[in-house]
Amino acid sequence: MTKQEFVNEIAKRADLSSRDAAKAVDAFLESITDTLKGGGEVAFTGFGKFTTQRRAERQGVNPRNPTQKVTIPAATVPKFTAGSQLKQAVKSGG
């Protein structure tokens, strides 16, 4: 599902105009992004939790030259952990 398809689905389910749904989706995504940038976490009971995780520096391999080792720098990356209700819904839906 693309962002536009998601906006259209929100507009239909919430009986909103496409423009209002797009604003709501953008505000939702910006809020999560800003919270994660600040080192916080966003949790939706039953759905899941957005957090950040620190990855240590590690050794990797250059895909163009497999004999060449490269150092991958440390980084902070976003992480999503699915909640129990989401896991159950996906498991029973397939």
Protein Blocks (a to p, Z undefined) as FASTA:
>chain_A
ZZklmmmmmmmmnopafklmmmmmmmmmmmmmmmmmnopacddehjaccddddddddddd
dfklmmbccdddddddddddddfklmmmmmmmZZ
